[in-house]
């Protein structure tokens, strides 16, 4: 590709830049304007980058520029001691016990979604848009239990606008222009960020007043937990800027990740009658049990989610810049080389996976799951910087998928082509229009095993 063609492709959809060699070779080198790039798909070499020799690989400038639009000072972008402090401080907020405690609130959001769909039985709905609405409602119940203080539709529209811009790679970033040079791609997001930051600031101020007046009456939601969080080593809490940045990070990155994860699962289940029946039967068995342990009981649903994240991973790329010379997959890595690990390629690599383009959740059921190399499957990253909210996202996904599959039959709109679009996460490029019918009114049809094109 010429530089201009590459810029166009990266702006339009970075997923479309991968070619055959990326899915077959352990490492592929590309020479770009700003330097050499090594696309890495060798599990042993990935272990070295993310675990064994992490001191030699720091987050590269390009990744930080893309992610820092509005998320600067949050856990996703900070480095060094600031990152260590934030990680220690935030860890209790996403502990297993805390996340399990959010299950009833997640179920209430799912019940509201069911009621809305029942009222529109037989309609064609954009399921991708519906999942954004659901995750925003669930986010409000678990993060801001007093409400967002704004029209929910305004917040949803602002977050949609944010994702249309953030995650795109600006040509100036490829050229290595300094941060003070304005990016045209970022101009449209300033008003959106001002609105979202203003909303968060108002919520923080109101919650601090409530905590000062009567702390026992305040909900133990994520907002409260972050405001009260303290570093276990130093005893200090986060600054206002750090709290706001992390709340915004959880709002936009967490909400988008979970919404797209659920969307991809529902798409795959609509194409696989066998797994649709298995997930539905499991939901009918388990949904009447205690909500706090529901996620643990949804074993087959969890396998479907894992396989969906293999095919459509929430994190589309992990990149690092080599500080000193190293060797990866038998090749020299020079200082300054950008090492890119893209789960989308890694999870479909022909040297690692058997039938990589086939949707087969049995890969993630025991005993087959034990044979998966830990460094061949990275849906939420790996190592010290693995996604802190992964268990929260997966629990939320399992709950709503079980409830929806128990109540509805979903069929992809005839003629609609599903194509992955990469922004901050991976989403269907033109939404996911599906015919939604209550299960009493549904009829099932047989279909062959689902095989996906490499970029579909």
N, C-alpha and C positions, 0 to 999 in steps of 0.2 A: 504494500500500500504506500502511496505517496503520503507526505505529511498532511496535505489538505484532505485527502481521502480518509486518512486515519482520524483526523479531527472530526470530520463529519460523522464517521461511524461511532466514535466515542461519545459524541454529543447525542446522536440519535439513539443508539442502543449498544453499549459496550459488549454485550453478550454475542453480538454478531461478528465480532472481530476474531473469534477463535477459529482455527483451522484444524485439519485432520491431524497434523503432527502433535498438536497439544493434547489430543485424546489418546495418543499412542506412545509418545516418548516420555521418559522420566523428567527431562529438563529440555526446554527450548529457549534459545537466546534470541532476543530481538534488539536491534540497535535503533533507538529513537533519538530525537533531537537533543533531549536532555541527558542522554547516556544509555548505558546498556541495561537491559531488563532480562531477568531470568525467570521464566514461568516454570514453577517447580511442582511436580506431581509424583515425587518419590517419597513414600512414607518415612523411610529412614532419614532422608535429608530434611524432611519437614520437621521431624523430631529434633534434629540438630538446631534448626533455626528457632523453633518455638520453645524448646526445653533445655537442651544440653549446652547450647552456646548462645543463649539469648543476649548476653552482654555485647556480642559482636553485631547484633542486628537491632537497630532502633527503628521506630516508626518513621517512614520517609516523609519528606516535605509535601509531596503531592497528596498523599492520603490525608495528612493533617489539614491541608488547605481545603480539601473537599469536605471533610467532616466538621471543620471549625466554623462553618457558616451558622452562627447562632448557638453552637454547642461548645464554644470556647469556655474553658474553666471547668468543664464537666468531666466525669470519669472517662468518657470516650476519647478525649483528646489530650488530657494533661499527662505529663511525664514525670519520671524521677520520684523524688520524695513526696511531691504533691499527690501523685497518683497513689503511692503506697498509703498515704494518710487517708485519702478518700476511700480507697478500697477497704481498709480496715474499718473505717467509720460506717460505711454503707452495708457491710456484710450482714449484720444482724437484721436489717430491713428485709433481706431476701433469704433468710434462713428457712429451712424446711418447715419449722414450726410456724413461722410468721406467714409463709405462703399458704400453708394448709388452712390457716385461719381465714384466708380470703375466699375460700371455696363457696360458702353460702352466698356471698355477695355476687360472685361470678354466676352462680346458678340463678339468682334473681334476674340478672341481666339476660341470661339465656331464656328464661321464662317470658320476659317481655318481648323478646324477638319472636318466640313461638306464637304469642298472641297476635303480633303484627302480621306474621305470615299467614296465620289461620284466617285472618280477616281478608286476605288477598289470595285465598286458595284458587289455584288454577291460573294465576297470573305469571307472566314472565318478569322476573326481577333480576337486576344486576347484583349478583351475589357478592361480588367484590365490594361494591358500594355498601351493601347490607352488612358485611363483616366490619367495615370501617365504622359504621354506626354502632354495631354491637360492642366493639372493643372500646370505643369512646365512652359508651354508657358504663361498661365494666370498669374502665379507668376512673370514671367519676366516682363510682361506688367504692373503689379500693384506694384511690389516691386522694380524692377531694370529696369526702363523704358528705360535706355540707352543700355540695353543688359547685358548679364552675363559676357561678355569679354572672354568667353571660348566657345568651341564647346558644344552646348546644349546636345549632346549625351554623352559627357564626364561627364557633371554634372549629367545627369539622371542616368548614370551607377554608379557614386559615391554614389548617394542617394539610389539607389537600394541595393548596397553593404552595406551601412550603416544599412539599415533596416533588412538585413539578420542577422545581429549581434545584434544590439541594440534592447532591449525589451526582449531578452532571459534571463532567470534566471539562473545564474551560480551556480553550486553546492557550491562553496566557499561562496556565498551570503547566501545560506540556512544554512550553518554551522556557519554564523556570523563572518567569518574571517575579520580582520581589512582591511581598504581600501588600506594600503600599500602592501598587499599581491597581486601579479599580478594575474589577471583573464585571464585564457587561452582563454576564449570566447571573450575577448576584444582585443587580439593581432592583429587580422585581420583588425580591424577598424582604427588603427592608421594612416596608409597611406591615407585612405579615408578622415579622419578628417583633416589631414594636407592639402590635396587638397582643401576641401571645405572651410577651414579657410583662406587659401591663396587666394582663389577666392573672398571671402567676404572682406578681407583686401584690395585687389586691388581695388574693387568697392568703398569701403569707402574712400580710399585715392583720387581716381579720383573725387568722388562727392564733397569732401571737397574743392578740388581745384576749381571746378566749382562754388561752393557757394561763395568762396572768390573772384573769378574774376567777376562773373555776377549773383548774386542770383536771379534776376528776370527771367532769362532764364532757370532756373533749374526746372525740372518736380517735381510736388508735389506728388511723389510716396512715398511708405512706407519707403524707404531708407532715403529720405530727411526728412520725418516727424520724424524718429527716431534720426537722427543726430541733429535736431533742438529742439527736445522735452525737456521740462523742467518740473520739479516737481512743481506743482502749489503752494505747501506750502513752499518750500525752495528756489525755483528758480534755482536749480542746475540741470544740465543735467546728462545723464548717462556717465560713463567712456567708453573708447574704448572697454574694455573687455566686459562690459555689453551690449553695442550696438551689438558687434559681436555675443555674445551668444544669444541674442534675435533674431537677423536676422537668425542665424542658426536654432533656435527653430522654427521660422515661416516657414523657408524653408522646414525643414524635417518633423516636426510634422504637420504643417498646410497642406503641400502638400500631405502627406500620408493620413491624415484624410479625406480630400475632395475627393481624387482619389478613395479611398475605398468606401466612402459613395455613390458616383455616380455609381460605379460598382455594388454595392448591389441593388440600385434602378433599374438599367437596367436589372439585373437578375430577380428581382421580377416582373417587368412589362412584361418581356418576357414569364413569366409563368401565367399571368393573363390577358386574352383578354379583360375582362370588364374594368380594370383599364388602360390598354394600350389605349383603345379607349377614355376613359374619359380624360386622360392626353393629348392625341393627339388633341382632340377637343378643350380643353382649350388653348393649344399652338396656334392652328390656329386662335382662337378668339383674343388672347392677344398679340401676338408677333409684331403686327403692331403698337402698342401703344408706348408711350414714354418709352425709355429704363430705365430711372431712377426710374420708378414706376412699372416696369415689375414684379419684385419679389413679390411685394405686391398683384398683380393681379392674381398670379398663386396659387389660394387657394387649388385646388384639388391636384396639384403637390406638394404643401407643405404638405398635408396630407399623400401622398405617401412617401415622404421623412421622415416624422415623424415616420411612421409605419416601414420603413426600418431601422431607427435608433433604434426602439424598438427591432427588431429582430436581428440586427447586429450593436450594438452600437459602435460609434467611440472610446469611452473610455471603456476599458475592465475591469478595476479594479480601485477602490479608496481605499486606505488603510491608516489607522491611528494607532498610538500606544497610548494606554491609559497611562496617567501619574499617575492618582490616581484612587482609587476604584470608580466604578460607577455601575449602573444597566441599562441593555438594554433588552427590550422584556421580562422582568420578570426574567432575569438571572444576576447573579453577574459577573461583569467584573473586574478582578484583575489588579493591576498596571503592565504594561509591556505587556498586552495582545494586540496582533495585531488584529484590527478590519478591516475586508475586506468587502467592498460593491462592488459587481460585477454586473454592469448593465446587462450583458448578462444573468445572473441568475434572477436578480430582474425583468427584463422585460418579462420573461417567467414564472414567478412564479404563480402556480395554485391557491394560496390563494388571489391573487391580481387581476389577469386578467381573463376575460371571454374568453374562447377558446384561450389560450395564444399561441398556435402553428399555429394559422390560420392567414394568411396575410389579414388584414382587415383595410384599411385606414379610413373607416368611424369612427373609434374610435377617430380620430383627426379632425373630422368635427363637427361644432356646431349642436346641443347642447351637443352631447356625450362628447366632449372634456372637458367640465366643470366638469365631474364626475371623471376625472383622478387625483388621489392624486399627489400633487406636488412632493412628496418624493418617488413616485413609478416609476417615469420616469426621468432618469438622463443621457440623451445621451451625454451631455457635462459637467457632474458634476453639482454641486450646491453649494450655499453658496459663501463666499468671493473668493474662488479659482476656480469658474466656468470658463470655457474656454473663454478667452478674444476674441478669433477670431471666435466664434460660428456663429455670424451673417454674417461674411465674407464668411465662408464655406458654409452656407446654401444658401446665395444669389447666389454664384457661381454654386452650384449644381442645383438650380432651373432654372437658365438661360440655362445651357448647356443641361439639361434634356429636357426642352421644345423645344429647337432648334433641338435636335436629334430626338425626337419623331415626330416632324412635318415632318422631312425629311426621316426617315428610319424606316424599320421594322427589328426587331432583333429576332433571333431564336437561342436558345442554341444548340450547336453542339450535334447531336444525340449520346447518350451513355456517354456523359461527366457527371461525378458526381461532384457536387459542395459541398465543405466542408470548414467550417470556420477554419482558421489558425490564432492563436493569436501571434502577435509580439508586436510592440508598439501599433498598432491598429489591427482590425480584417479584414482579407483579404481572398479571395478564395485561397485555398491551391495550386491549380495547374492552376491559372489564370482563365479566363472566355472566352473560345473560343466561338464565336457567328457568325452565318451567317448574314452578313449585306447586306440588299437590300434597294434600294430606294423605297419609298412608292408606286410609280407608278407601280413597278414590284412586289409588295408584295401581298400575299394572306393570309387571316387570317383563323384560325381554332378555334373551340370551345374547351374549357377545363374546368374541374371542379374547384371549389375554391381551391386555393393553400394552402395546409397544409404542414408544415415543421417539419421534425424530430427535436428533441430538440437540436441536435448538427449538424444541417444542415441548 
